[in-house]
Every structure is written in C-alpha cells, then in structure tokens.
Amino acid sequence: MDNACYQLPVKLANPSLFDGRGYFAGKWRHDASNKTFSVTEPSSGQVLAFCADFSQRDFVEAIENADHGFREYFSGTTAKQRGSLLRQWCQLILENTEDLAKILSLENGKTLTESKGEIAYAATFVSWFAEESVRSYGDVIPSSYQDTTVLTLKEPVGVCGIITPWNFPAAMITRKIAPAFAAGCSVVIKPPSETPFTAIALVKLALQAGFPAGVVHIVPTKDRNASLELATHPKIKKLSFTGSTNVGKMLTKLAADTMKRISMELGGNAPFIVFEDADLEKAVEGALICKFRSSGQTCVCTNRLFVHQNVLEEFTKRSIQRVQSFKLGRGIDEGVTHGPLVNAAAVEKVKSHVQDAIKKGGQLQCGGDVPAGGSSGYFYQPTIITNAKKDMLLANNETFGPVAAIFSFSSEEEVIALANDTEVGLAGYFFSENINRVLRVAQRLECGMIGVNTGLISAAEAPFGGVKESGIGREGSKYGLGEYQNIKAVTIGTSQSK
C-alpha cells in the first residue's frame, strides 16, 4: 500500500503531499498488519480517508532510530547548516501553501482563508528559528576564583517527543519542531488522530528540504498507550505537548520518572474585558476575531467577555449585527466565513454549555442551536448569550466553540477579580484608551499572554505560554529555542605551571 491509495475530493498541484503513512527508520510505511484508523471530514461527517495506525513497538523503533539519527547525523552539524535547512523548508511550505491549505481545511473544517493564514503562520516559525539558530550564544562569566574562567555552552537536549493538537495542525508542528531542529535535536511526532494529514505533508517537505532521515519521524496512532512511549521512554529527553490540562498533568507525571524536560501548553479560560473608555469599534472587532476565529476552537480565544455596564448595550448590539452576517459551511466553499466544529462530541459540549446558561438565566441573543435543514456536518450556529453568571458551565469550563458569553461589570476591581477567578491562566485581553489603566491591568491579570486593544496575540517573535494550570514553558520567540537546549558550564583554570 503506497501514497497513491490516498485521494482527496479536491485537486492538488502536488498530489504526493496527501499521504496516510508514517515515516520512521528511513522509510514511509504502514503498521506491519496494515492497521488503519479513519479520519472524518467535519463538514460532512463522512470519512475523508484512512491513516496508518501504529503500535507501541513502532514508537520504540522510531525513538531508537531518532536517538541514532541525533548522534550520527545531527549532533555534529553547525547552527548555520541547520538554519539553511530550515530556510529551505520554509520556502517549500510557502510554495505549497495552496495544497497544504486544502488538506488542512478538509480534515480540520477551517475555511480555506483561515487555512491559508495558518500555513503562512506556520512558516513564520520556521523562518524565525532559522535565524535564531545562529544567534544562540553562550556566555563568558567572571569567576570568583583567581586564574579561572567560566564558560557556558548551549547544547541540544537530544531526542524530543512531540504531541500536537488538531485545532492548528500546521502551526503546532512548526512551532515545536522548528526550534528543536534549530537546537540540533531529533524529533518523534505523534500527530493528532483527527487531523494527521497536514502534519504528514509538512514532514514530507522537511525531508525534501534536506533534513536527514534519522532526525525527523512521524508516527500516527489512535492507541494512547502506544503514544505514551514519548512520555516514558528513557531516550526521549524532552516532551512537548499541546492539549487539555488533564492530559498534560498525566503526561507530566509520567515524564517525571525519567526527569525529562517538558513543555506543556494546556487549557485556557481567557477573559476579554471592555472598559467604559474603550474604542467600541476596535473592541467589537477584537472580540469577534478572538472569539469566533476557527469557530471558537483556539486555546487563546476568549471564553468570557466582561463588558462595562455603561457600554454593554451598544457593544452587544454591534456584536449581534456582525455575528448574524456570518456564513456557515464547508471550509473550502467560496463565501463561507465559519466552518464546523471538529466532531460530534464538540457539538454536544457546546449544546450543553448553552442549555446550562439559559437554564441559569442567560439570555440568548442569536444562534443557540445546530443549523436548520439537517446538515450532516458538525456545525453549531455562532451564538451570543448575555446576562452570563459565574456559576454557569461556560464561565468555568473552556467551551471551545462559537459561543460568546457576555458578563457585565461596574468597576475595575470587580472585573479583575472575576477575570482571575480561574485555575488556568493562558491568555487575557482588555480594551481601554487609558494608558495608566493599560499598565495597571496588564500587570494584575494572571495570564501568560495579554492582548491590549487587540484580539490577536500569537506571532513567531512573541513568547507563547501560560501560568497556573495552563502549562509550563514558552514556545516561539527567543525563549522558545532554550526549551530544547541544555546549558553546560565549563570552568577552566588558567594559571601557568611553575
């Protein structure tokens, strides 16, 4: 069985990019028993294609091969050489944007416009770390001992286990493995079973760019026990995971047995605050981008909108008008602004949050149901609920869907307390034209990332990560490279022999 067996319902300029096999030990392959799992197209609810389903034994083989590849092919390379490979990979990603976006849109459900935007975003991490690779300097430290010099060296940690989520199938791959490659590490990737094909296509392009076969491996599976090898195998030196807080905690406990380095980007419950002195036009635009991008399926999207009582009515009216202009549909179809949720379970979760909110006094302003007409896909109408209260499910759990819950507040002290009343702290947003308030509130919000007068905060140059139970470590930026490096101190006695 080869990649010719995989056919998409759209035409690709480079059909070989769409593949359902894994890659490790230097070849594209299936599980020995040809075991596969189905991948559903969210827009139709039908099977899109099948992907190879690998076992625990396969993960062990991939890890062993990655360890060999790290020592044999990559540990001796220079930062300049690795930067050159990353630049070539970036160029190939950009040249294949159209095909990659089609694959992403079909398996994830995003609109084609959003998918193209994600591919461009994914490429920025590759170009960023191509440049960071040659700017990772050590230090010469003044010693407290006479005739002694202290040097620091930055070295790759070794083999990295990479577990990525379905909501950003391209960007979460590059945000993790571009710094790993820049540092000189090898990787074993477990792509999301909901959206494996975009990740596989990116690995194909990395190999085409010239990365050695022994340093990049991708092993799809639906078997959670198999993928746990990435958290337990002693030759994995670093584990990077993006996903739910509960799974992140479990993986962290497993990784502790071998004292692995970890990066955990976990759940959020982002507040979005509109103060009475905000520019309402900007605030509405920021809220719509922040809340409804990817149909609300982003870890940094707002989950709770806090609007000052003096501007509540106007903000709500403008928001409803904009949301009612959205067009639901299959992501690759022209004119569609918002696609489906990822699966039936996601729809049911959104339903339960909306029903709970209405039961507890929330007022439904628009949306609030699956679309009429019996659509076979996993769609839910973009929804606005006012009179939201802190005891509702949508106030305490990440909805991860197209539901804007609007809370009112009357003072800065009150809203900061409400915003921080959560066990997680990934992202937060607020709108104000008062510079003193901007500085004051930015310091007091308990989040790893803050957007002030903007709903867009993610960029290759900006550190990405949370506080509290939203995770450990930072991705992107100059700090992201250090997550894949060990610092070695070298103390040298410099006195002459007598």
Residue, then its C-alpha position, 0 to 999 in steps of 0.5 A: m500500500d503506497n501514497a497513491c491509495y490516498q485521494l482527496p475530493v479536491k485537486l492538488a498541484n502536488p498530489s504526493l503531499f496527501d499521504g496516510r503513512g508514517y515515516f520512521a527508520g528511513k522509510w514511509r510505511h504502514d503498521a506491519s498488519n496494515k492497521t488503519f484508523s479513519v479520519t472524518e471530514p467535519s463538514s460532512g461527517q463522512v470519512l475523508a480517508f484512512c491513516a496508518d495506525f501504529s503500535q507501541r513497538d513502532f514508537v520504540e523503533a522510531i525513538e531508537n532510530a531518532d536517538h541514532g539519527f541525533r548522534e550520527y547525523f545531527s549532533g555534529t552539524t553547525a547552527k548555520q547548516r541547520g538554519s539553511l535547512l530550515r530556510q529551505w523548508c520554509q520556502l517549500i511550505l510557502e510554495n505549497t501553501e495552496d495544497l497544504a491549505k486544502i488538506l488542512s481545511l478538509e480534515n480540520g473544517k477551517t475555511l480555506t482563508e483561515s487555512k491559508g493564514e495558518i500555513a503562512y503562520a506556520a512558516t513564520f516559525v520556521s523562518w524565525f528559528a532559522e535565524e535564531s539558530v545562529r544567534s544562540y550564544g553562550d556566555v563568558i562569566p567572571s569567576s570568583y576564583q583567581d586564574t579561572t574562567v567560566l564558560t557556558l555552552k548551549e547544547p541540544v537536549g537530544v531526542c524530543g517527543i512531540i504531541t500536537p493538537w488538531n485545532f492548528p495542525a500546521a502551526m503546532i508542528t512548526r512551532k515545536i519542531a522548528p526550534a528543536f531542529a534549530a537546537g540540533c535535536s531529533v524529533v518523534i511526532k505523534p500527530p493528532s488522530e483527527t487531523p494527521f494529514t497536514a502534519i504528514a505533508l509538512v514532514k514530507l517537505a522537511l525531508q525534501a528540504g534536506f533534513p536527514a532521515g534519522v532526525v525527523h519521524i512521524v508516527p500516527t496512532k489512535d492507541r494512547n498507550a502506544s503514544l505514551e512511549l514519548a512520555t516514558h521512554p528513557k531516550i526521549k529527553k524532552l516532551s512537548f505537548t499541546g492539549s487539555t490540562n488533564v492530559g498534560k498533568m498525566l503526561t507530566k507525571l509520567a515524564a517525571d520518572t525519567m526527569k525529562r524536560i517538558s513543555m506543556e501548553l494546556g487549557g485556557n479560560a481567557p477573559f476579554i474585558v471592555f472598559e467604559d473608555a474603550d474604542l467600541e469599534k476596535a473592541v467589537e472587532g477584537a472580540l469577534i476575531c478572538k472569539f469566533r476565529s476557527s469557530g471558537q476552537t483556539c486555546v487563546c480565544t476568549n471564553r468570557l467577555f466582561v463588558h462595562q455596564n455603561v457600554l454593554e448595550e451598544f457593544t452587544k448590539r454591534s456584536i449581534q449585527r456582525v455575528q448574524s452576517f456570518k456564513l456557515g459551511r464547508g471550509i473550502d466553499e467560496g463565501v463561507t466565513h465559519g466552518p464546523l466544529v471538529n466532531a460530534a462530541a464538540v457539538e454536544k459540549v457546546k449544546s450543553h454549555v448553552q442549555d446550562a446558561i439559559k437554564k441559569g438565566g442567560q439570555l440568548q441573543c442569536g444562534g443557540d442551536v445546530p443549523a436548520g435543514g439537517s446538515s450532516g456536518y458538525f456545525y453549531q450556529p455562532t451564538i451570543i448569550t448575555n446576562a452570563k453568571k459565574d456559576m454557569l458551565l461556560a464561565n468555568n469550563e473552556t467551551f471551545g466553540p462559537v459561543a460568546a458569553i457576555f458578563s457585565f461589570s461596574s468597576e475595575e476591581e470587580v472585573i479583575a477579580l472575576a477575570n482571575d477567578t480561574e485555575v488556568g491562566l493562558a491568555g487575557y485581553f482588555f480594551s481601554e484608551n487609558i494608558n495608566r489603566v493599560l499598565r495597571v491591568a496588564q500587570r494584575l491579570e494572571c495570564g501568560m499572554i495579554g492582548v491590549n486593544t487587540g484580539l490577536i496575540s500569537a506571532a513567531e517573535a512573541p513568547f507563547g505560554g501560560v501560568k497556573e494550570s495552563g502549562i509550563g514553558r514558552e514556545g516561539s520567540k527567543y525563549g522558545l529555542g532554550e526549551y530544547q537546549n541544555i546549558k553546560a558550564v565549563t570552568i577552566g583554570t588558567s594559571q601557568s605551571k611553575 
